[in-house]
Amino acid sequence: MPEALERLYWLLDHPDYFPMDLEKAGFNLAHLCKLILAIEIRQKENGSPFDVFS
């Protein structure tokens, strides 16, 4: 998971490389930021656990 998180941060620093498939599906950098936060604090926006390290 640390490598995946590193890649997500890389995308934030290089928004021109944000995958077009994700954009077409309705995702953007704000969604990416929320995903990174959920991974870091291991909690979803609704407060439920989000433990991807198990």
C-alpha positions as a printed Julia matrix, in Angstrom:
54×3 Matrix{Float64}:
   0.0    0.0     0.0
   2.8    2.51    0.58
   3.73   2.33   -3.11
   0.13   2.93   -4.14
  -0.12   5.93   -1.82
   3.1    7.29   -3.28
   1.62   7.0    -6.77
  -1.52   8.82   -5.67
   0.59  11.68   -4.34
   2.5   11.7    -7.61
  -0.76  12.17   -9.49
  -1.57  15.18   -7.31
   1.78  16.7    -8.26
   1.28  15.83  -11.95
  -2.41  16.42  -12.69
  -1.78  16.31  -16.45
  -1.28  12.56  -16.05
  -4.63  11.97  -14.33
  -6.13   8.99  -16.19
  -8.73   9.98  -18.77
 -10.75   6.85  -17.96
 -11.21   8.12  -14.42
 -12.16  11.6   -15.65
 -14.72  10.09  -18.02
 -16.13   8.09  -15.09
 -16.62  11.37  -13.19
 -13.59  11.33  -10.9
 -11.27  14.3   -10.36
  -8.41  15.46   -8.15
 -10.8   16.25   -5.3
 -11.8   12.59   -5.24
  -8.13  11.66   -5.24
  -7.51  13.88   -2.21
 -10.41  12.25   -0.35
  -9.06   8.8    -1.15
  -5.59   9.73    0.09
  -7.05  11.11    3.32
  -9.13   7.98    3.86
  -6.05   5.81    3.39
  -3.92   7.94    5.71
  -6.42   8.16    8.56
  -7.91   4.72    7.83
 -11.41   6.09    7.96
 -14.06   6.8     5.33
 -15.89  10.13    5.14
 -18.88   8.59    6.91
 -16.67   7.54    9.84
 -16.55   3.83    9.1
 -13.16   2.1     9.12
 -11.13   1.98    5.94
  -8.21  -0.26    6.69
  -6.45  -1.2     3.48
  -3.31  -2.39    5.28
  -4.88  -5.59    6.67
